[in-house]
């Protein structure tokens, strides 16, 4: 029985430590001041300021209330366990034991929420998929990743819009840009930034040889406030082209698609999802501003981690995850060490365990868990 009591004590210490990390006492005092301010007769005289304070109160409560509830539940269960052990009430002890697993899961959720407190974590994202060299092999891998992200968005209730898509030659895609919107999308999806590697028996090789393919994924937060970024028209090159269609009556007869090139940085973005050139240019401009701002943030070393992890992820030469179909089945994140043999489930959109593992890796201080990677193949493309 002492073992269960010890586990509860460990959990209680974790909750107390968490309360200190988030400054629970300080937040409670600030909430009290906000609530007192909201009761003033002139609180709503300035609606904009009032709404901002209401939103701030909601954000603070989202941190304090779960922490307070968890601390109380742990304390109540510890008291109940002490009485149950004194009376040898095995049924109650078993119930408290099962309750421990639920409380532990609740604590892990608190930890993940803490890891989603970055400057851009609440933002929607622009996600760019770019296959490496290797022709059809890499282009097919790019399309597989596109379907994986689309399936994950459906699973978690996010909305995904295709801003631009370049079909591959024969199969797959040459590249695509997606806009994903929802709650804390960048907070979760920032871990996808980098190079994704696939090892499989190629369906395009008549000799059924094993191939290795690489595709780069770039994740950029959609900024709420772009007032800090000013792009001079002289720094832009604007190209228009016809958006792809299904053929027949769906063929686009006007150059509605827009490609923008930011000459000083070399950043290129495109959009063809809207019906008019003006709408596509507006959407592309929003993506371009976000990309330029991200580059500026990367130059600030103190914010580098908040924008995608390690320095290599921005340069596209950083391999973050391996997907091996042959000679065995495995998906392994090379940063966090998280691994599963359920590769088909991952490709069908079951990404959440990898996203959560990345957040826990951040909380743990980004320990070096890189090990040797198996599954090298022959052929395929190498990301330039």
HUCOR-V86941 format. One record per backbone hydrogen bond with DSSP energy under -0.5 kcal/mol. CO is the residue of the C=O (numbers start at 1). NH is the residue of the N-H. If there is no record, write none. Layout:
co & nh
CO & NH
CO & NH
//
This chain:
co & nh
1 & 5
2 & 6
3 & 7
4 & 8
5 & 9
6 & 10
7 & 11
8 & 12
9 & 13
10 & 14
11 & 15
12 & 16
13 & 17
14 & 18
15 & 19
16 & 20
17 & 21
18 & 22
19 & 24
20 & 23
23 & 27
24 & 28
25 & 29
26 & 30
27 & 31
28 & 32
29 & 33
30 & 34
31 & 35
32 & 36
33 & 37
34 & 38
35 & 39
37 & 40
40 & 43
42 & 45
43 & 46
45 & 47
46 & 50
47 & 51
48 & 52
49 & 53
50 & 54
51 & 55
52 & 56
53 & 57
54 & 58
55 & 59
56 & 60
57 & 61
58 & 62
59 & 63
60 & 63
60 & 64
61 & 65
63 & 67
64 & 68
65 & 69
66 & 70
67 & 71
68 & 72
69 & 73
70 & 74
71 & 75
72 & 76
73 & 77
74 & 78
75 & 79
76 & 80
77 & 81
78 & 82
79 & 83
80 & 84
81 & 85
82 & 86
83 & 87
84 & 89
85 & 88
88 & 90
89 & 93
90 & 94
91 & 95
92 & 96
93 & 97
94 & 98
95 & 99
96 & 100
97 & 101
98 & 102
99 & 103
100 & 104
101 & 105
102 & 106
103 & 107
104 & 108
105 & 109
106 & 110
107 & 111
108 & 112
109 & 113
110 & 114
111 & 115
112 & 116
113 & 116
114 & 117
118 & 121
120 & 123
121 & 187
123 & 186
124 & 222
125 & 127
125 & 180
126 & 128
126 & 220
127 & 178
128 & 130
128 & 218
129 & 176
130 & 216
134 & 137
135 & 139
136 & 140
137 & 141
138 & 142
139 & 143
139 & 173
140 & 144
141 & 145
142 & 146
143 & 147
144 & 148
145 & 149
146 & 150
147 & 151
148 & 152
149 & 153
150 & 154
151 & 155
152 & 156
153 & 157
153 & 158
159 & 181
161 & 163
161 & 179
163 & 272
163 & 273
164 & 177
165 & 167
166 & 174
166 & 175
168 & 170
172 & 168
175 & 166
176 & 129
177 & 163
177 & 164
178 & 127
178 & 180
179 & 161
180 & 125
181 & 159
182 & 185
184 & 188
185 & 189
186 & 190
188 & 191
189 & 192
190 & 193
194 & 217
195 & 320
195 & 321
196 & 215
197 & 323
198 & 213
199 & 325
199 & 326
200 & 202
200 & 211
202 & 205
204 & 206
205 & 208
209 & 202
210 & 378
211 & 200
213 & 198
214 & 132
215 & 196
216 & 130
217 & 194
218 & 128
220 & 126
221 & 223
224 & 226
226 & 229
228 & 230
229 & 231
230 & 232
232 & 235
233 & 236
235 & 263
237 & 239
237 & 261
239 & 259
241 & 257
243 & 252
247 & 250
248 & 251
251 & 253
254 & 243
254 & 256
257 & 241
258 & 271
259 & 239
260 & 269
261 & 237
261 & 263
262 & 265
262 & 266
262 & 267
267 & 262
269 & 260
271 & 258
276 & 280
277 & 281
278 & 282
279 & 283
280 & 284
281 & 285
282 & 286
283 & 287
284 & 288
285 & 289
286 & 290
287 & 291
288 & 292
289 & 293
290 & 294
291 & 295
292 & 296
293 & 297
294 & 298
295 & 299
296 & 300
297 & 300
299 & 301
300 & 303
301 & 304
303 & 307
304 & 307
305 & 308
305 & 309
308 & 310
310 & 313
310 & 314
311 & 314
311 & 315
312 & 317
312 & 318
313 & 316
317 & 319
318 & 195
318 & 320
320 & 334
320 & 335
321 & 197
322 & 324
322 & 332
323 & 199
323 & 325
324 & 330
328 & 330
330 & 324
331 & 340
332 & 322
332 & 334
333 & 337
335 & 369
338 & 333
340 & 331
341 & 343
342 & 346
343 & 347
344 & 348
345 & 350
346 & 349
349 & 351
351 & 354
351 & 355
352 & 356
353 & 357
354 & 358
355 & 359
356 & 360
357 & 361
358 & 362
359 & 363
360 & 364
361 & 366
362 & 365
367 & 369
372 & 374
382 & 133
//
